[in-house]
Amino acid sequence: MLQTFLPLFFMTFGICLFIVLMQFLWRYIDDMVGKGLGIPVLAEMLMYAALSLVPMALPLAILLASLMTFGNLGERLELLAMKSAGISLIHIMRPLIITLCFVCVGAFFFQNNVTPVAQVKLYTLLYSMRQKSPELDIPEGAFYQEITGYNVYVKTKDKETGILRDVMIYDYSKGFDNATVIVADSGLLKTSADKLFLVLSLFNGESFENLSQRETSKNRQSVPYRRETFSSKDILIEFDANFTRVDDSFLQNNYAGKNLKELTTSIDSLSTRLDSIKTLNSGSVIASSYKKTYEREKPKPVPQDTLSQSAVPPEAPVIVLNYDSIYKAQPPATQSALLSRAISHIETIKADYFFKAATIGEEANKLRRHLTEWHKKFTLSFACMVFFFIGAPLGAIIRKGGLGMPVVISVLLFIFYYIIDNIGFKMARDGIWNAWEGMWLSSAILTPLGIFLTYKAVNDSVILNSDTYTNAIENLFGKRAGRNIARKEVIIFTPDYAEITTRLDALIVEIDRFLQQNKRWKPYFAFWKKGKKEAAAEQINRQLETIIEELSNSDRILILNKLMDYPILSGYRHPSAFNGWIGLLAAVVFPVGLPLYLIAMYKRKLLLHDLHTVARVNGELKQLIINDNSEKQTI
């Protein structure tokens, strides 16, 4: 099993990693193209990207490899041979289960120790690439704007000598009010030795420059300019063409760059900080509330002897202020001033509350991102095991190997997993769900699927056999398979044709009685009270099967052929397990009871049609037996 599984696993892992890596390159291609980056820098970026994408490629590789492994074994009948030797499917899967346990443990340590470092290195490198200036490549017949503060136009370029023809330069590095326009017949562009400056050598041209306001009178309506004609002129432009790597420390404290221990420490710190901020904010809200409740200080108890010597001082009266009456008593100017002060005070409080809410939201978002990253350390390992218990039983059921059907099923399942996982992650990230609910959503959905498929594969289920569903649909619409009765080589018991003829007559009478008593449509509520099955129809079916079984021992070809005209009776069973008051309850709930009732009536129509066919074939079979007996007697 390991010799079959491991090569497929390494092959599918390489393919899946290459696919997700191409998707990564397609996403960040704009940050790499045109920057003049060297091969070592690009190779380093691809290495870090591949390490960061292992958690995405590993579950898909396990799913595809297990599906192909057991699909190949089933297609080559090796799985059937092992089961016929008494080896159960779980026993066959045992070596791979043990191997996958080691893979899951390794995936956890990889996710905990390697992925944080790789992600920090990768995003630092991507940030450094974005900061690097693009490689200088001035096009022909278009303005080039990648040089900060300059627009350069070149009509044609000599690719052999590098000379630029018909050059036009707009220099707005000192501002648009002090722009300089330079026109030259030709030019040559070079980079300084330290790659920090561009040296533009221009030949046979003119320059036009607006004079600044400090060089001219402020009262003049027209702005003068300076015009210069030159035969040769060098322009020094600041342009850093080097690749400067940013230090990793600015991303080191990010949630993506922490292992499990660091995440646990950060979660504790962030939880404590968030709780303290909420406590402070709630205290300030209570302190600045409009209504304040004060408890009157209760008087101290006075001894009895003191009460007899001095009188008890009366309590101070309670003053109730009516703010509306006080406000209406003020003159209009004072009322306007009071309203302005109140509005200004409310706006200040509102802005303060918005700031505090933003602070709490930012801290809560940091805490949620740390919690989601903490759970992600475990979900990868669990997803690997779940995908194995989906792929292996599924391969044993469909029994199709190669890269055809397994790839299609694996991609569909992984897309379903990816969508569910992203939904749970976004719900947890935005605080709609708890972190553990969102991050374990995909595992909670796929785990029952893995258990179900494993159970079905162990019991040799045919849930993915197309013939099963085709036959079920055909039975629903009355297209049932006919009988297959072949002549027996050895006949032990010869049928008693006289006795069978009598039983055929009795069966015809019983069918006629049933057809007279039962119409196609049965009353709705009577149908639900009837029970699970039609006893008379089941009795007819038993008698018919007994006659067919006895006549199948006949040596007469015509009789055997006539037996195959009998239909297989069905539809006399109740389509629901409900009866009694539960059936009446289902009848009242029309969305439940009405479809079942209509299906039962359709099957009842098929049953009545089959009974008419049975009565007709009974008469033909009876006449065939009589004619055959007459011929024998004549002979």
GUNU-721140 format. One record per residue (C-alpha): y, z, x. Coordinates in steps of 0.02 Angstrom, whole numbers, padded with zeros to 5 digits, always signed. Layout:
residues N
YZX...
This chain:
residues 635
+00000+00000+00000+00120+00040+00141+00079-00123+00229+00121-00214+00068+00276-00113+00021+00369-00085+00185+00394-00268+00237+00457-00308+00063+00570-00156+00067+00651-00202+00232+00671-00383+00176+00751-00338+00009+00860-00205+00090+00928-00335+00212+00959-00459+00071+01045-00331-00041+01151-00265+00102+01203-00443+00147+01251-00479-00035+01359-00323-00055+01435-00355+00117+01486-00530+00063+01565-00455-00091+01661-00335+00021+01722-00478+00132+01776-00577-00020+01878-00426-00077+01967-00395+00089+01974-00574+00156+02164-00580+00137+02185-00433+00256+02086-00519+00395+02130-00703+00387+02276-00763+00492+02295-00603+00594+02220-00668+00756+02092-00527+00761+01961-00532+00897+01773-00540+00873+01748-00358+00930+01869-00294+00797+01786-00397+00659+01612-00345+00716+01664-00162+00714+01735-00181+00539+01574-00264+00477+01470-00125+00554+01571+00012+00468+01570-00087+00304+01381-00107+00313+01358+00080+00341+01474+00119+00196+01382+00000+00079+01208+00069+00113+01218+00186-00039+01244+00034-00151+01110-00077-00073+00973+00054-00053+00932+00087-00239+00931-00099-00277+00817-00133-00128+00694+00002-00184+00693-00066-00362+00664-00245-00306+00534-00200-00173+00431-00090-00289+00440-00220-00428+00383-00359-00311+00246-00251-00232+00160-00205-00394+00198-00375-00471+00107-00460-00326-00040-00339-00341-00052-00372-00527-00036-00560-00508-00174-00566-00376-00283-00450-00484-00290-00322-00343-00216-00191-00458-00351-00228-00586-00485-00212-00451-00419-00042-00397-00414+00019-00578-00591-00044-00609-00646+00057-00458-00585+00214-00546-00418+00232-00455-00276+00278-00572-00102+00203-00558-00026+00369-00503-00156+00378-00364-00111+00201-00312+00074+00247-00310+00046+00409-00213+00074+00338-00036+00235+00255-00092+00293+00413-00182+00271+00513-00022+00362+00378+00077+00503+00373-00050+00522+00562-00037+00560+00542+00148+00678+00398+00108+00770+00505-00020+00789+00648+00104+00852+00526+00235+00972+00450+00108+01044+00622+00073+01075+00658+00257+01145+00483+00281+01263+00506+00133+01313+00678+00196+01335+00646+00383+01353+00459+00417+01444+00390+00264+01599+00503+00280+01625+00453+00462+01594+00269+00423+01716+00269+00277+01853+00352+00380+01829+00226+00520+01822+00080+00398+01978+00122+00298+02074+00166+00457+02028-00004+00528+02077-00092+00366+02244-00001+00365+02274-00054+00545+02233-00234+00499+02357-00231+00357+02493-00166+00475+02462-00302+00604+02581-00449+00601+02504-00616+00554+02462-00742+00686+02607-00859+00715+02567-01031+00644+02724-01121+00584+02677-01260+00461+02754-01432+00454+02879-01476+00318+02889-01301+00242+02987-01140+00274+02892-01006+00368+02940-00828+00313+02815-00718+00407+02942-00676+00544+03043-00528+00481+03227-00575+00458+03201-00761+00490+03159-00919+00394+03100-01062+00506+03081-01244+00456+02997-01374+00567+02984-01555+00515+02847-01607+00637+02749-01530+00781+02675-01609+00937+02501-01535+00945+02475-01582+01128+02638-01513+01202+02680-01385+01066+02859-01453+01047+02940-01428+00877+03045-01570+00806+03196-01553+00688+03204-01365+00687+03308-01266+00560+03321-01076+00572+03401-00955+00447+03435-00789+00534+03472-00650+00408+03417-00505+00519+03596-00435+00512+03606-00454+00323+03633-00599+00205+03823-00583+00219+03812-00611+00407+03680-00748+00406+03666-00873+00548+03603-01051+00528+03537-01142+00681+03492-01327+00685+03412-01409+00836+03331-01575+00880+03181-01492+00962+03116-01323+01017+02976-01231+01101+02901-01066+01042+02820-00943+01163+02764-00762+01160+02817-00633+01288+02689-00563+01410+02679-00396+01318+02665-00485+01148+02812-00387+01080+02939-00530+01070+02949-00714+01026+03050-00827+01141+03117-00979+01048+03193-01111+01163+03302-01235+01068+03376-01399+01132+03523-01505+01073+03583-01413+00920+03719-01316+00831+03735-01142+00757+03843-01082+00614+03880-00896+00593+03987-00803+00467+04108-00682+00548+04089-00501+00493+04222-00413+00391+04276-00305+00536+04316-00460+00639+04424-00538+00502+04562-00479+00388+04500-00397+00229+04640-00479+00127+04587-00657+00166+04505-00747+00022+04400-00866+00130+04273-00804+00255+04286-00891+00424+04133-00939+00525+04091-00977+00705+04018-01145+00756+03929-01169+00921+03859-01327+00999+03727-01308+01132+03612-01414+01237+03494-01271+01273+03479-01099+01194+03350-00959+01200+03326-00840+01054+03233-00675+01076+03148-00617+00914+03061-00449+00897+02882-00484+00842+02738-00367+00882+02581-00474+00895+02469-00335+00964+02334-00250+00863+02378-00064+00856+02241+00049+00793+02298+00194+00683+02232+00366+00724+02085+00424+00616+02162+00595+00585+02272+00539+00439+02114+00506+00334+02008+00646+00404+02064+00770+00270+02028+00647+00130+01883+00684+00011+01790+00528+00069+01784+00593+00248+01705+00762+00213+01525+00818+00213+01444+00936+00090+01499+01096+00178+01678+01038+00198+01684+00981+00017+01622+01151-00043+01757+01239+00058+01892+01120-00004+01835+01140-00185+01849+01330-00172+02022+01316-00094+02084+01188-00220+02014+01289-00367+02103+01446-00307+02265+01350-00279+02255+01267-00450+02222+01434-00536+02370+01515-00448+02485+01370-00495+02430+01382-00677+02459+01571-00676+02635+01551-00604+02678+01413-00725+02613+01509-00876+02715+01660-00821+02873+01557-00806+02842+01477-00977+02823+01648-01058+02976+01716-00967+03086+01569-01019+03025+01559-01198+03152+01558-01340+03081+01708-01433+03057+01870-01338+02969+02022-01410+03019+02191-01346+02926+02351-01383+03039+02493-01429+03017+02638-01310+02937+02778-01406+03021+02947-01394+02935+03077-01290+02845+03215-01387+02952+03371-01406+02874+03546-01402+02871+03641-01565+02983+03781-01502+03114+03654-01450+03109+03573-01623+03154+03737-01703+03304+03763-01587+03383+03590-01589+03391+03447-01711+03295+03284-01678+03417+03142-01635+03410+02998-01758+03336+02830-01705+03455+02688-01658+03474+02560-01796+03389+02390-01775+03514+02246-01766+03454+02078-01833+03556+01928-01776+03571+01773-01886+03602+01634-01761+03641+01504-01894+03780+01609-01972+03852+01647-01800+03850+01462-01756+03933+01410-01921+04069+01539-01896+04127+01454-01737+04261+01317-01736+04202+01135-01718+04251+01125-01534+04149+01279-01494+04002+01214-01595+04005+01050-01497+04011+01145-01333+03866+01255-01387+03762+01104-01436+03800+01017-01270+03749+01172-01173+03590+01189-01276+03542+01006-01251+03578+01017-01065+03474+01176-01052+03330+01095-01149+03333+00940-01038+03328+01051-00884+03179+01146-00952+03093+00983-01002+03116+00908-00828+03052+01070-00750+02898+01067-00862+02865+00884-00821+02875+00924-00636+02757+01071-00655+02637+00965-00759+02640+00828-00626+02603+00959-00493+02456+01027-00592+02394+00849-00626+02399+00804-00442+02306+00960-00391+02179+00938-00531+02152+00757-00478+02118+00812-00299+01993+00941-00362+01906+00813-00473+01891+00687-00331+01813+00820-00219+01692+00869-00358+01640+00689-00390+01612+00662-00204+01509+00823-00197+01393+00763-00336+01382+00589-00258+01291+00664-00109+01143+00701-00223+01149+00558-00350+01102+00427-00219+00938+00512-00174+00894+00541-00356+00936+00361-00402+00818+00297-00266+00673+00394-00340+00717+00344-00519+00725+00160-00473+00554+00171-00392+00478+00245-00550+00560+00103-00647+00512-00039-00530+00332+00008-00490+00271+00030-00671+00372-00121-00725+00288-00228-00592+00118-00163-00646+00156-00210-00826+00231-00384-00805+00112-00432-00662+00232-00560-00591+00269-00563-00405+00379-00667-00291+00567-00685-00304+00576-00754-00480+00555-00635-00624+00570-00476-00516+00741-00529-00452+00805-00565-00628+00743-00399-00697+00807-00302-00545+00980-00379-00555+00993-00344-00742+00937-00164-00721+01052-00135-00574+01201-00210-00666+01163-00093-00811+01152+00053-00690+01313+00002-00601+01410-00011-00764+01349+00157-00829+01381+00238-00660+01560+00171-00654+01593+00229-00832+01534+00405-00788+01633+00406-00625+01795+00354-00710+01770+00480-00849+01745+00618-00719+01889+00555-00610+02012+00553-00756+01959+00726-00815+01889+00666-00983+01716+00735-00939+01660+00867-00819+01619+00804-00645+01433+00837-00660+01423+00750-00830+01505+00591-00768+01416+00579-00601+01243+00612-00672+01265+00500-00826+01173+00351-00752+01030+00460-00690+01015+00545-00860+01002+00375-00946+00880+00294-00824+00764+00443-00800+00689+00432-00977+00667+00245-00949+00569+00279-00789+00460+00410-00875+00427+00292-01022+00380+00145-00911+00269+00253-00801+00179+00321-00955+00155+00146-01026+00092+00077-00859-00032+00219-00836-00101+00184-01011-00106-00006-00981+00023-00044-01113+00072-00221-01160+00252-00184-01206+00315-00330-01102+00181-00453-01156+00264-00592-01255+00107-00623-01358+00118-00446-01429+00291-00475-01502+00249-00653-01554+00097-00594-01652+00197-00454-01732+00330-00577-01791+00198-00697-01854+00111-00557-01949+00277-00507-02025+00304-00682-02093+00123-00707-02144+00066-00817-02001-00092-00725-01952-00230-00785-01839-00381-00855-01927-00559-00793-01915-00670-00847-01774-00854-00844-01824-00982-00925-01712-01168-00955-01741-01277-00820-01666-01416-00869-01548-01531-00729-01608-01532-00678-01791-01617-00513-01830-01574-00491-02014-01571-00643-02128-01441-00625-02268-01502-00599-02446-01410-00745-02526-01455-00699-02706-01387-00523-02687-01232-00588-02597-01200-00712-02738-01199-00568-02862-01078-00470-02752-00965-00622-02740-00956-00631-02930-00915-00445-02936-00781-00466-02805-00702-00610-02901-00695-00502-03058-00616-00358-02961-00486-00475-02883-00441-00545-03055-00420-00369-03123-00307-00322-02975-00201-00480-02996-00178-00445-03182-00127-00264-03155-00012-00292-03005+00137-00407-03007+00239-00458-02857+00385-00340-02889+00352-00155-02910+00488-00040-02978+00593+00034-02839+00565+00220-02870+00383+00194-02923+00354+00109-02756+00415+00262-02660+00314+00383-02767+00153+00283-02751+00102+00342-02579+00046+00260-02419-00073+00124-02478-00150+00027-02623-00326+00099-02649-00389-00050-02751-00331-00178-02623-00410-00078-02482-00574-00071-02580-00570-00261-02601-00540-00281-02414-00689-00169-02370-00806-00265-02486-00746-00432-02418-00771-00380-02236-00948-00317-02278-00995-00484-02356-00923-00582-02209-01016-00471-02084-01183-00501-02173-01157-00688-02192-01110-00705-02008-01299-00686-01975-01332-00847-02069-01405-00998-01981-01319-01122-02096-01170-01208-02016-01082-01247-02180-01083-01065-02232-01018-01008-02063-00877-01136-02071-00833-01081-02248-00820-00898-02189-00677-00949-02073-00575-00998-02227-00559-00816-02279-00389-00741-02235-00371-00572-02149-00305-00459-02286-00154-00353-02242+00002-00289-02327-00082-00163-02441-00023-00019-02334+00142+00068-02368+00275+00021-02239+00332+00200-02226+00249+00366-02192+00354+00448-02327+00287+00497-02497+00326+00622-02632+00498+00700-02630+00529+00635-02453+00499+00459-02517+00619+00488-02661+00749+00551-02538+00726+00393-02435+00742+00291-02595+00909+00373-02635+00976+00332-02461+00990+00145-02490+01029+00096-02309+00860+00170-02263+00753+00139-02417+00811-00032-02474+00761-00132-02316+00589-00048-02314+00568-00087-02497+00611-00271-02472+00490-00285-02324+00352-00205-02429+00383-00325-02572+00373-00473-02453+00207-00409-02385+00148-00382-02564+00184-00565-02599+00077-00614-02449-00062-00498-02510-00066-00576-02684-00070-00750-02606-00215-00699-02493-00311-00626-02641-00294-00792-02734-00362-00877-02578-00508-00753-02569-00553-00786-02752-00550-00974-02723-00657-00963-02564-00779-00847-02654-00810-00980-02786-00832-01116-02656-00948-01008-02551-01052-00962-02704-01072-01146-02751-01116-01188-02571-01255-01057-02570-01324-01118-02738-01326-01299-02681-01409-01253-02517-01545-01154-02607-01575-01299-02728-01598-01420-02583-01724-01304-02500-01823-01284-02661-01826-01473-02686-01892-01498-02510
